[in-house]
Amino acid sequence: MTQQQIFELDRRTFTKLAGGAAGGLMLGVTFGCSDQGQKLQGPPVTINAYIRISPDETITLINPAEEMGQGVRTAMPQILADELDARWDQIFVEQAPLDLAYANPGMARPAQRTSGSMSVRYYFTPLRQVAAAARDMLVRAAAEQWGVVAAECETKDGFVIRASDGAKLSYGTLADAASKLEPSDNPPLKSPDQFTLIGQSLKSVDQLKKVDGSLEFTIDIDLPGMLHAALAITPVFGGQLASYDESEALKVKGVRQIVPMKDAIAVVAERYWQAKKALDLVQVTFEGGDSLGLSTEAIYADLREGAEQEEGITFRDDGNSKELLQASQQVIEGTYVVPYLAHASMEPLACVAKLEGETCEVWTGTQSIQAAARSVARFLDVPTEQITIHTGPMGGSFGRRLGADLEIRAVEIAQAAGAPVKVIWSREEDIRHDYYRPAVAAHFAATLDEQGFPEALDLRIATYAMGPPRGGRADSRVVGSMSDMVYHIPHVRFGYVQREQPIPVGSWRSVARSHNTFFSESLIDELAHKAGHDPLDYRRALIKETPRLLAVLELVAEKSEWGTALPEGHGRGIAATPCFDSFVAHVVEVSVFKGELTVHKVINAVDCGIAVNPDIVVQQIEGAMIQGLYAALHNEITIENGAVVESNFHDYQMLMPWEMPEVETHIVQSGELPGGIGEVGTPALAPALTNAIYAATGLRIRTLPISGHELS
């Protein structure tokens, strides 16, 4: 589904529902979903599924996207307030309940899900249309009260103003009357030159609460009679609980119960530290497992074999690459490998569950409230209607909380305990029981034309996919971004080889782009140097048909002073990519002295279309860039005898303060519809960094992390 298809809304999209106790109207904005929105009853009046206007002049956005640090609780109301012509200090945010009226319009099938940098990208125009519909209803209500035509009224700062004499009626006083009107077929939207809030760096709506600690995360939830649980899961994937001795654990003050599960054991206590201390005293044995005996070395060998020796599923085939490569005497080839990566969000994973009779309430941070509710209902064998999910902000997620393992564990333990239970995962359990970014190998073979530009390319990706091939097609979550590679190469074949391993995998920040951009941008850089071309000029020549990508390349080259002389031992690297309807480029400057790598500077340029809140754009680009940097430098999930070796930040390292480079971020103001921003800064950072290392040392890094290489 394209943005254009999503944004072509008509009156049928505004589903008129029954009024509440105050006689108000609700308009369920369903974006093609078959389910109607729930009825929000009673005062204050609900104008539609996203807006609630109170008599005290506060305006509440029922926010359909989950907040995990990407700024949607600020950017989304900013869009709505601008189109509604409301003051920023009138705006409050309330998280949407489980209801497909709030489904993400970017999803192929209706789903309440926050992922893929889809929030501002796909809600931008629908939110504006919702606000425009409400504003139009308020204007018509005022016009009726004054006995004038609507064209004689205008709106500003939460008021409808009569043009003839400046008389004002506030939105709060008009809300009930407006809610009795029919929505217009096609309420007019502002032109960009009329924006007053969109494009401004407004402060976060949660800023003060984050500073004073009053913003409530799942770990802060405290229910009457609530117990706490610590958890230990079998280290081998697919293993089972064999035996346990609870005698010493039960002696710890506050311990209430030991809960055995099929593949784990939990201690339930009055406080978390009591549970954690007692868990360490449980003598537990696990047995078996699908991954038993598996090692990182075997995994990498398997992937290399698949990429280098198998044809796989062809997902792009232009021209005659096979024939040209077979006929060429000068084929350039090699294999890139990237490791499993954990999400390692800063916020500890936690979930609270409470069961009463046939109903269940869950407090959690989740990227998919719908998936959480359905999974819990399936586990309990009850209808989804009997499940209530309370969602809160997340301290990062990056794809980790798209599943429902946290919720299922909490519900199972609470069911056994017969009381509300908060389950907190230790950092060790989080690192060792993730849905990892898959390890991937990519083999390439290429030939160059007489000018040194790529003429033919064969690239095969081998990995462990997130699901079986669908109808013989490659998994887009693995090959995505490679099939629509922007560089002009006349003869191209891309293949996908799916291998099977029991290591659980899932989406990681930027999904397939996190590995495929490393492959493609390293490859282009490698070919440029083979041909004796400047890497920037090489890219310029190959992406003429993608002007927005070319624009960020030009900007980042200018800001980094690309081409100017550097001290001995220094090097610059460049990389760029389209990503979630945005375009990003990086230049990284490094030095290598006696084998020690220093990253001195990172220059970022991004075109994300209309930058709703430029500060948020900069924060997201730089945060994603930092994650890409420490992943490239340090991170690798390794397997020994079927279990994850890494356990905490001592061996799964974040960026240290002394490693932080100087950073600049520049925004291209293209005026296009907003693209994604939460993941855009990650994928091209690793190749920009390794390309810089090559420029400084002549060492081409084809495997990550960089810490595994001697840089002498």
N, C-alpha and C positions, 0 to 999 in steps of 0.2 A: 504494500500500500504506500503510495507516494504522499508527500506533504500536500500536494495540490489536491489529491483525492480526499484527503482527510479534511482539508479546510473548506471544501465546497459544501457548507452546511445550509440547509433550508429550514423552513418553519417546522417541518416534521421532526427535526432534531430536537426541538424544544418540546418535550413531552409534557402536556398539561396534566397535573395530578390534583387530587382533592386538597382542599384547604384545611388548615389547622383550626385550633380553637379560636384564634384571633381573626378568622375569616381570610387568612392570607393564601396566596397562590404559590405553589412550588412548580418550577419548570425543571424537569429532569433532563439534563443534557447527556444523551446516551451515546453519541457518535456511532450509531449503527448497531449498538448492542440491543439484544432482544429484551433484556430485563429492564423493568422500570426502576427508577430510583426510589429509595424509601421515603416515607412521608416524615418530614421534620415538623412536628406539631407544636402549636402554642406560640405565644409571643416570646421573643421578637419575631417579626414577620420574615419569612423566607421568600426572597424574590425569585431565586432559582436554585439549582443544585449546588452552586458554588458561592452564592452571596447571601448573607443575612444582615439586614439593617435593623438596628435597635432604636428605640425612642431616644436613647441617650446619645445618638449620632455615631455610635461605634458601628463599624462595618466589618463583618467577619468573613474571611475567605475559608470555605471548607476545602482544605488543601488536599488535592488528590495524589500528590507525590510524597514519598517518604523522605525525610531529611536524614542524611548521613554525612553531613559536612560539606555537601556540594552547593548549599545556599538556596535551595528551592523554597524554604520558608520565608525568604526575603524576595527573591526574584519573582516568584509566582504572584504574590500580592502586589508587587510593584507593577506588574503588567495590568492586573485588574484595576488597581487604583487609578492608574493613568487613564485608561479607557473610560472608567466610570466618572472621571473628574472629581475624585475624592481627595481629601488631604491625607498625607502619609500618616499623621498622628491619629487618624480615625481608624486605621487598619489593624485588625487582629487576625490571628491565624488559628484555626482549629483543624485537627487532623481528620480526614474523611474516614467514616466507618466502612466496614465491609459492605460493598454495594457496587454492582457493575455500572451504576450511573457515573461512577468515578473511574471507569476503565481508562487505561492509557490509550489514546487514539492512535498511537504508533504501532500497537500490537496487531499482528495479522488476525488473531482471534481475541475477543474481548477478555481482558485480564487487568486486574489491579496490580500493577507491577512497576517498580522503579528500577530501570536498568537500561543499558545501552545508550546512556546520555540522551534519553528520550523526553525528559521532563519539560524544560523550557522549549526545547526543539519542537515538540509536538503539541504542547498545550498553549503556545504563544497565541496563535490566531483563535482557537476555540475560546480561550479565556477572554480575549478581547471581544469576541462576538457575544459571549455571555454578559460581559459588562456593558456592552453597547445596547443589548436588549433591555437590561435593567435601567440604564440611563434614559433610553427612549420611553419606557413605561413611566418613569418618574416625571419626565418632561410633560407627557400627555396628561398625567394626573394633575400637575400644577396648572396646565393650560385650561383644563376643565374647571378647576376651582376659580381661576381668574376670569373665565369666560373669554379667552383669547385662543388664537390658533397656536399650535405647537411651534411653528416657525418663528414666533415672536419671543420664544424663550431660549435661554442658553444655560449652560451649566458651568460651575466653577467651585472648587474647594468644598464640595459636599452640599451645594445649594443649587436650586433652579432659580434663575434670575429672569425677571420680566424686563425685556430690553427697553420698553418705553419709559419706565420710571425707576428702574433698578430695584424694584420690590423683590424680596427673597423668600423662598420657602425651603426649609432644610429637607434633606433626604429622609431623616428620621420621621418628620411630621407627614411626609408624603407616602411612606412605605406601604401603609395599609391600603390606601386608595390605589396606589400603583399596582398592588398585587391582585386587584380585581380586574385589571385590564388584560386583553389578549396581547401576546407578544407580536411585534411586527414581523412581517415575512423576512425582511432583509435590513435590519438596523444598520445605518451607516457607521463605518469605522473612521477614526481619526486618520489623517495623513501623517507620515513620520515627522513633518515639520511642526505638527501640533503637539507632539509628545512633550510632556512636562516632567515626568518621572522616569520613563523609560530612557535609558542612556545615562542616568545619574548614579553616582556611587553612594547610594543610601546605606546607612548603617544597618547591620543585621538586626532583625526583630528579636533575636535571642542573645544579642551581644552582652547586655548587662547580666542576664541570668547565667550565662556561661562564666562571666567574671566572678560573680558572687556565689556560684555553686548551686543556685536555686533551680536551674534547668534539670528536670527529672529524667534520668535515663533508667533503663530496666533495672540496673543494679541498685538503684535508689528506692525501688518499690518496697513498701512495707505494709502488709495486710494484717489485720487482727488474727492472732493465732498462727501466724506463718512460721514455718520451719525452714531450715537451710540445708542444702545438700551439696556434697562434693562427689566427684565422679571419676572413675578410672575405667577406661575402655581397653579392650584387648589390643595390644600393640600390633599384632599381625592382622591385616585386613581380612575379614571373613572368619576370624577365630571365634572361639566360644569359651564361656566360663566353664572351667573344669571343676574347681573346688575352691573353697575359701574357709578360713578360720577367723571368726569374728570376736573371739573371746577377749583379746586385749583391747580391741577397739571399743567394745561395749563398756569398758571400765572408765573411759574418758567422760568427764563431767559434761552433761548436756546432750549426750548422744541418745537418740530415741530409737533408731532402727537401722539395720543393714538391709539394703534392698538389692538382691541379686537379679540380674537381667540376663538375657541370652548371651550377650557379648560384653557385659560390663558389670560393675558393681558400684553402688552408691552408699554413702553414709549420710543419714538424716539426723540433724542435731538442732539444738535451739539457736545456735549461732554458726556462721560459716567457718570460723577458725576452729571451732570444736570439731566440725565435720571433717575439715581438711586434716587436722592432726590425727583424728581417729582413722581416717582412710589410710594414712601411712602405716598404721599398725595392723591393718587387715592382711593376713597371709593369703594371697590370692594366686591361683594358677589358671592360666588360659591355655587352650590347646587348639591345634589345627590352624586352618586359615588358608584362604585361596592364594595369598602372596607368600606363603612359607617357602623359604629358600631363595627368594628373589633378591637380586642385588642391582645396584646402580650400573655396574659394569655390564651386566647381562641386558639391562634395559637399553643402554646406549648402543650396544652391539646389535641388538634386534632392530632398533630404529635405523641405524646406518645401513644395515642389510636391506631393509625395506626401501629406503630412499635410493640407494645406489643400484639395486638389482631388480626391482619390480617396477612394472609399468604403472600399475594402479588404475584408478578411475580417472579418466580424462575429464577435467572440468573447464578447460579452455583449449582450443586448438585452432590457431590461425595460421594459414599458409602451409609451408612444407619444412618445418623445422627438422624433422627426423631425417629427411633426405639430405638437407644441407649439412647437418652435423656429421652424417656418415661420410659425406664426400669431402669434408674439410680436413686439411692437414694441420690446422692450428686451432684446435678446440681448447678452450679454457674451461676447466671444471674443478669442482671442489664440493665439500660437504660442510654445512653449518649445523650446529647442534645447540639447542637451548634446554635448560633443565626444568624439572617440576618447580613450581613456586607456590609458597603459601601466601595467604592474604595478610595475616599478621596485623590485623587492625589494632589500634591502640586500646580501644575499649575492651575490657574483658567480656567474653561472651556470657550472657546470663538470660534466664527465662523464668517466669513465675507462672505456676498453674494452680488452679483451684477448681475442684469438682464438687458439685452439689446435685445429687440425684442423677438425672439424665442430662444435665447441662454442664458445660465446662467453660471457664474463663481463662484466658491466657494473656499475660503481659509480656511483650517482647519487642525487640527491634527486628524488623523483617523488611526485605525488599519486595515481598509478595504476600500481602495479607490474605489473598485468596488461596494461594498454595498452602499457607500455614493452616487456614481453617479447614480446607478439604483434607489435608493430611491428618490432622487431629481427629476429625470426624471419622475418617476411615479407620484410624487406629482404635477408636472407641466404639466403632460400629453404630454410630448414631447419625441422624441427619445433620447436615452442615448448619441448619438453622439453630441448632442447639449449642453451637460454638460461638463464643464472643472473643474476638481478638482485639486487645488494646495495644496499639502501636505507639512507640515513642521514638525520639531521635536516637541516632546511632553514631558512635564515635568512630566513623569509618566502617566500610563493609567491603567495597571493591568486588562485589559478586559473591562473597562468602555466604550471605544470608538470603540467597535466592531459594534455597532448599528449606526443609522444615525439621532437620535433625535436632535442633535445639528444643523446639516445641514438643516433639514426640518424647524426648528424654524427660523433660520436665513433667509432662502429663503422666507418663508411666510411673515416675517416682512419687508424684502427688497421689496418684490412685492407690499405690501400695501403702503410703503413709497415712491416708485418710485425713489429710489436712492440706491447706495451701502450702506449697513448697517453692522456694527460690533456689534454682540450680545455677551455680556459678562454675564455669569451666576454668580450670587452671590454664596458665599460658602453655604448659606442656601438653595438655589434652588438646588445646586449640591447634598448636603447631602440628601435632602428630595425627590429628583426625580432621583434616580439612578436605575440601573439594579442590584439589590443586590445579593450577594452570598446568596443562599437560606438557610433558617433555616432547620435543619435536626435533626431527632431523629433516634437512632439506638439501638435496643434491642438485647442483646445476651444471649444465654444459652449454657453452655459448660460443658463437663465432662472431667476428667483427667484419664490417665491410672495409672498403679501401680507405675511408675517412676515419676508421677506428670506432665507428658506432655499431651497436649490436645489430646483427642481421638475423640471427636465429638464436633461440633460447629454449632449452628444455629444463624444466624445474619440477622436481617431484618432492612432495612433502609426505613424510611418514610420521604417524603419531597415534595416540590412543584417544579416540574420539569420545564425545559426550553421549553418543548414542549410535545405533547401527545405521549404515547407509540407507537413505530413504529412496526407494525406487531406483537404486543404483547410483544415486547422486551423492556427491561429497558433502560432508557436514559443513555448513556455512560457518558454524562457530569455530571451525578449525581453518578452513581455507579462505574465509572472508577477507577481503581487501587484496588478495592475490589475484582473484579472477578478474577484477576490474583495475588492474595495475595501470597507472596513468602514463608510463613511459612508452613511447612509440617504438615498438620492435616489430618489424614486418612479419617474422615467422616465430610463432610462440606455441609451445605446448606446456600446459600445467597438468600434473598428475597428482593424485591423492592415494596414498597407501595406508589403509587402516590396519593397525596391529591391535592385538588384544592383550591387556594386562589388568589385574584386579585393583590397581591403584585408583581410588576415586578421583575424578577430575571434574572441573567446572569452569565457569567464567571467572576470569581475572581481569583487572582493570585494562580496558581496551580490547578484551577478548582475543580474537584471532590476530588482530593488528599487533599485539604485544610481541609476537614471534615473527609474523610474516613481514613486518616492516623492518625488523632486524635483518632478515634474509634479503629483501629486495634492495634496501638502501646500502647494505654492505656490498652486495653484488654490483650495483651500479657504480659505487665508488671503486671497487676492484677493477671493473672494466675500464673506467676512466683512466686510472693509473696505468693499466696495461697499454692503453692506446696513447698515452702521453698527453692526455687532456687535463685541464683544470677541472676538478670535480663539480664546481659550480657551473662553469660553461657547459660541461657535458649534460648536466641536468637541464639547463636552459634550452639546449638544442632538442631534448627529447620530450619536453612537456609543453610545447607551444600551444597545444589544444586545451590546456587546463590553466586559463589565465589567473584564476584566484590562487592556485598553488604557486605559479610563477611569481605572483605579487609578494607572497610571504617570503619566498626565496630571495627576491631582490631586496626586500626590507631587512631581512636578517643579515644579508651580506653587507649591506650598507652600514648597519649599526655595529657589526663586528669588525669593520674595516678589513673585510676579506681581501686577501692578496697583498696586504702590507707585510713588511718583513717582521719576523719574530726572532727572539734570542735563540741561540743554539740549544737544541734539546726540546724546544717547544713545537707544538703543532696544532693546527686547527682542523676540525672535522665538521662536515655539514650533512644534514639529512632533512628530509621533508616528506610529508604524507597528507593525503586527504583522510579525514577521520570523522565519522558520524556527521556528515554534511558541513564540517568545518575543515580548515586547512591550516597546517602548522609546519614551522621550520625551526631548526635549532642550529646554532654554531657553538661548538664546544672548543675551548682552548685548554690544552694540557701541557705538562712537561714531564719528562722522565729523566731522573738523575740517579745514577747508580742503582737502577732497577726500581726506584721508588716513584710511583705515579702521583702527581698532583693535578687536580682539576682546578684550574684558575678561574675560569669564567664560562658562563652559559648565557647565550643570547637567544631569546625566544621571540618568534613572531607568529601571530595567529590571526586568521580571518574567520570569525564565528558568526558572520552576518551582523545583525543588530545586536550590539552588546548591551543587554538589558541593564546590567549593573557592572560597569567596568572593573571595579574592585574585586568582585567575585570572579570575573574572568581571569584576572591576574592571579588571584589566590589559587584558583583551580589549575591553571597552567603550571604554576610554580610548584604546587603540591604534587601534581602528577609527575612533573619533571623530576622532583626529588625522589619519588618512588621508583621511577625508571632508573635513576642514577644509582641508588643503593642496591636495586635488584641486579643491575649490570655489574656493579663492582663486587658484590659479596654473596648474593643469595643463590642457594641451591638446596633443594630437598633431596637428600640421598636415602637410599634404601639398603639395609643390611639384614639378611635373613628374613626378608618380608616385612620389616618394620622400619618406620622413619627414624633416622638417627638424630636429627636436630630436635631441640626441645624448647629453647628459649632464646632470648636476644643475645646471649653470649655466643651461640653458634648459628643463629639466624639473625645476622647483624643488620641493624638500621644504620643510617648515615650518622657518623659522629660529628660533633660540632666543628672540629678542626678539618673535616673533609668538605665542609660546605663551601662551594665556590661563590664568587660574585655573580649575581643574577640580574638580568634585565629582561623585561617582557614588553613587547610592543604590539599594539592592536591595530589591524587594518580595518578601517571603517568602510566596508563595502556596501552597507545598506541592504544586503540580502536578508531573507528570512533567517532567524537564528538557527545556528547549528548546535551540535552538542559541545559541551565544554568540560565536563567532569573527568573524562578519560583521555582527552585529546593530547595532553602534554606528555603522556607516557611512552607511546610506541616508538617514536623517532629518536628519543634521547640515546638509547643504547647504541644504535649505529653511528650517530654523530660522535659519540664518545670513542668508539673503537676506530672510526675513521680518523679521528684526531690522533689516536695512539699510533696508527700507521704513518700519519704525516710526520710525527715526531721521531719514530724509531724504525720504520720500514717493516714492522711486525704486523702481519694481518691476522687479527683475532677472529676465528670462525666458531669458537665455542665460548659460551658463557657459563659461570661468571668470570670476570677478568682476574679475580684473585687466584684462579687456577693456573695462571700463566706467569712465566718468568719474563719480566720486561727489561732485560739487559740489552 
